Amino acid sequence: MSLYLWIILLTLIGPLAMSFDRKVAFYKSFGALFPAIFFVGIFFLTWDMYFTRLGVWGFTPAYLQGIYIYNLPLEECLFFVVVPFACLFIHEVLKAYLPNYDGRIFSRVFACTALLSSLALVILNWGKWYSVSAGSIAFFLILYFAFIRPATWFRHFALTYTVVLLPFLLVNGVLTGAVTEEPVVWYNPNHFSGLRMYIIPVEDLFYNLDLLLPVAAIFHFLKHRRSVL
């Protein structure tokens, strides 16, 4: 089994096994979760395929299973299912075990920091496709869900995103070459800022936010809709 597929499997196994915890009962939310993952996943797969074709990023075949969907390895396609699944599981765990968490100040600081840093990323790296796309999407998502139409669930989301930073950095560190001679996923230096957290492009922080925030939004919308029907 390929290294990338091992990473996907290890990311999934814990949250999947604990989805049947009585207090969280995450499995009861699968009806809202998987449509959210599907709709956001379509956008991200299209984005990923396009940027792969342009050479903005790519994949080292030695660490892949060798199965492709168009120009994306199977593992990359599974990434857009497994990572949101694992992160939304953590989101629901935090909500279940911290029911009285207020988080207004923290979420506002988080939102302002994300807003300013994403704007800076775009302005300072105009013309670099990864920087501009990841930063722009993050900017407008935060602007909408934190300021224009503030969502009550955003307070827990801000906490969730902060908590998942550690596993995110571990997974992305392996994917970007922390333990291998070549990175599993490589980035074209002409299309990102060059700023890295150890070996992880800083743009990945915003890309992760771009993925998780709309999944959370659709997930909560569908849960609320089911509860009032």
C-alpha positions as CSV (number, residue, x, y, z in Angstrom):
1,M,0.0,0.0,0.0
2,S,1.3,3.5,-0.9
3,L,2.5,5.9,1.7
4,Y,-0.2,8.4,0.8
5,L,-2.9,5.7,1.2
6,W,-1.5,4.8,4.6
7,I,-1.8,8.5,5.6
8,I,-5.4,8.6,4.5
9,L,-6.2,5.3,6.3
10,L,-4.6,6.4,9.6
11,T,-6.4,9.7,9.4
12,L,-9.7,8.0,9.0
13,I,-9.5,5.0,11.4
14,G,-9.7,6.9,14.7
15,P,-12.6,9.2,13.9
16,L,-14.5,6.4,12.2
17,A,-14.1,4.0,15.1
18,M,-15.2,6.7,17.6
19,S,-18.1,7.9,15.6
20,F,-20.3,5.6,17.6
21,D,-19.4,7.1,21.0
22,R,-22.7,7.5,22.9
23,K,-22.2,11.1,23.9
24,V,-21.2,12.3,20.4
25,A,-23.1,9.8,18.3
26,F,-21.5,11.2,15.2
27,Y,-23.0,8.5,13.0
28,K,-26.4,10.1,13.4
29,S,-25.1,13.1,11.5
30,F,-23.8,11.2,8.5
31,G,-27.0,12.1,6.6
32,A,-25.9,15.8,6.7
33,L,-22.2,15.2,6.6
34,F,-21.8,13.2,3.4
35,P,-23.8,15.6,1.2
36,A,-21.7,18.5,2.6
37,I,-18.5,16.6,1.8
38,F,-19.8,15.7,-1.7
39,F,-20.8,19.2,-2.8
40,V,-17.6,20.9,-1.5
41,G,-15.6,18.0,-2.8
42,I,-16.8,18.6,-6.4
43,F,-15.4,22.1,-6.2
44,F,-12.1,21.0,-4.7
45,L,-11.6,18.1,-7.1
46,T,-12.1,20.5,-10.0
47,W,-9.7,23.0,-8.5
48,D,-7.2,20.3,-7.8
49,M,-7.4,18.8,-11.3
50,Y,-7.0,22.2,-12.9
51,F,-4.0,23.2,-10.9
52,T,-2.4,19.8,-11.4
53,R,-2.8,20.2,-15.1
54,L,-1.2,23.7,-14.9
55,G,1.7,22.4,-12.8
56,V,0.9,24.6,-9.8
57,W,1.4,21.4,-7.8
58,G,1.8,17.7,-8.4
59,F,2.5,14.2,-7.0
60,T,5.5,11.9,-6.8
61,P,4.5,8.6,-8.3
62,A,6.8,6.6,-5.9
63,Y,4.5,7.3,-3.0
64,L,1.2,6.6,-4.8
65,Q,-0.9,3.5,-5.5
66,G,-0.9,4.2,-9.2
67,I,-4.7,4.6,-9.6
68,Y,-5.8,7.9,-11.1
69,I,-9.1,9.7,-11.6
70,Y,-8.3,11.9,-14.6
71,N,-5.0,13.4,-13.5
72,L,-5.4,13.0,-9.7
73,P,-4.2,10.0,-7.7
74,L,-6.9,8.0,-5.9
75,E,-5.3,9.1,-2.6
76,E,-5.8,12.8,-3.4
77,C,-9.5,12.2,-4.2
78,L,-9.9,10.4,-0.9
79,F,-8.3,13.3,0.9
80,F,-11.3,15.4,0.2
81,V,-13.5,12.9,2.0
82,V,-11.4,11.7,4.8
83,V,-10.0,15.0,6.1
84,P,-13.4,16.8,6.3
85,F,-14.8,13.7,8.0
86,A,-12.1,13.6,10.6
87,C,-12.2,17.4,11.2
88,L,-16.0,17.5,11.5
89,F,-15.8,14.6,13.9
90,I,-13.5,16.7,16.1
91,H,-15.9,19.6,15.7
92,E,-18.8,17.6,17.0
93,V,-16.8,16.2,19.8
94,L,-15.9,19.7,21.0
95,K,-19.6,20.7,20.8
96,A,-20.6,17.6,22.8
97,Y,-18.0,17.9,25.5
98,L,-18.0,21.7,25.7
99,P,-21.7,22.5,25.5
100,N,-21.3,25.8,27.5
101,Y,-18.3,27.1,25.5
102,D,-18.9,30.7,24.6
103,G,-15.9,31.5,22.4
104,R,-17.0,34.9,21.3
105,I,-13.7,36.6,21.9
106,F,-11.6,33.8,20.6
107,S,-13.7,33.4,17.4
108,R,-13.5,37.1,16.8
109,V,-9.7,37.2,17.2
110,F,-9.5,34.1,15.0
111,A,-11.7,35.7,12.3
112,C,-9.8,39.0,12.3
113,T,-6.4,37.2,12.2
114,A,-7.6,35.0,9.3
115,L,-9.1,37.9,7.5
116,L,-6.0,40.1,7.7
117,S,-3.5,37.4,7.0
118,S,-5.4,36.0,4.0
119,L,-5.7,39.6,2.6
120,A,-2.0,40.1,3.1
121,L,-1.2,36.8,1.4
122,V,-3.1,37.8,-1.7
123,I,-1.8,41.4,-1.9
124,L,1.9,40.4,-1.4
125,N,1.8,37.5,-3.8
126,W,-0.4,38.8,-6.5
127,G,0.0,36.7,-9.7
128,K,0.9,33.5,-7.8
129,W,-2.0,31.2,-8.4
130,Y,-1.9,29.2,-5.2
131,S,-1.4,32.2,-2.9
132,V,-4.2,34.2,-4.6
133,S,-6.8,31.5,-4.9
134,A,-6.3,30.0,-1.4
135,G,-6.1,33.5,0.3
136,S,-9.0,35.0,-1.6
137,I,-11.4,32.1,-0.9
138,A,-10.5,32.2,2.8
139,F,-11.0,35.9,3.0
140,F,-14.5,35.8,1.6
141,L,-15.5,32.8,3.6
142,I,-14.4,34.4,6.9
143,L,-15.9,37.7,5.9
144,Y,-19.3,36.1,5.3
145,F,-19.6,33.6,8.1
146,A,-17.9,35.7,10.8
147,F,-19.1,39.2,9.9
148,I,-21.8,39.5,7.2
149,R,-24.0,36.6,8.3
150,P,-22.4,35.5,11.7
151,A,-23.1,31.9,12.3
152,T,-23.5,30.6,15.9
153,W,-21.6,27.4,15.0
154,F,-18.6,29.5,13.9
155,R,-17.5,29.9,17.5
156,H,-16.9,26.2,17.8
157,F,-15.5,26.0,14.3
158,A,-12.8,28.5,15.2
159,L,-11.9,26.3,18.2
160,T,-12.0,23.2,16.0
161,Y,-9.7,24.6,13.3
162,T,-7.2,25.6,16.0
163,V,-7.3,22.1,17.6
164,V,-6.9,20.3,14.3
165,L,-3.8,22.4,13.4
166,L,-1.5,19.8,15.2
167,P,-2.8,16.8,13.2
168,F,-2.9,18.9,10.1
169,L,0.7,19.9,10.5
170,L,1.7,16.3,11.1
171,V,-0.2,15.0,8.0
172,N,0.9,17.8,5.8
173,G,4.5,17.5,7.0
174,V,4.6,13.9,5.8
175,L,3.0,14.8,2.5
176,T,5.4,17.7,1.9
177,G,8.6,15.6,2.5
178,A,9.3,15.6,6.3
179,V,10.1,11.9,6.3
180,T,10.8,11.1,2.6
181,E,13.5,11.9,0.1
182,E,11.0,13.6,-2.2
183,P,7.7,15.2,-1.2
184,V,4.5,13.2,-1.8
185,V,2.9,16.5,-2.9
186,W,5.2,19.1,-4.5
187,Y,4.5,22.8,-5.2
188,N,5.7,25.0,-8.0
189,P,7.8,27.8,-6.5
190,N,6.4,30.2,-9.1
191,H,2.9,29.9,-7.7
192,F,3.2,30.2,-3.9
193,S,4.7,32.7,-1.6
194,G,7.7,30.6,-0.6
195,L,6.8,31.0,3.1
196,R,6.8,27.7,4.9
197,M,6.1,26.3,8.3
198,Y,9.1,24.0,8.5
199,I,8.5,22.5,5.0
200,I,4.7,23.1,4.7
201,P,3.7,26.1,2.5
202,V,1.8,28.6,4.5
203,E,-0.9,28.6,1.8
204,D,-1.9,25.1,3.0
205,L,-3.3,26.7,6.2
206,F,-5.8,28.7,4.1
207,Y,-6.5,25.8,1.7
208,N,-7.5,23.7,4.7
209,L,-9.7,26.5,5.9
210,D,-11.2,26.8,2.4
211,L,-12.1,23.1,2.6
212,L,-13.4,22.8,6.1
213,L,-15.5,26.0,6.5
214,P,-18.0,25.4,3.7
215,V,-18.3,21.7,4.7
216,A,-19.2,22.9,8.2
217,A,-21.6,25.5,6.9
218,I,-23.5,23.0,4.7
219,F,-23.4,20.4,7.4
220,H,-25.0,22.7,10.0
221,F,-27.5,23.9,7.4
222,L,-28.6,20.4,6.6
223,K,-28.8,19.4,10.3
224,H,-30.9,22.4,11.1
225,R,-33.2,21.7,8.1
226,R,-33.7,18.1,9.2
227,S,-34.5,19.2,12.8
228,V,-37.3,21.5,11.8
229,L,-38.9,19.2,9.3
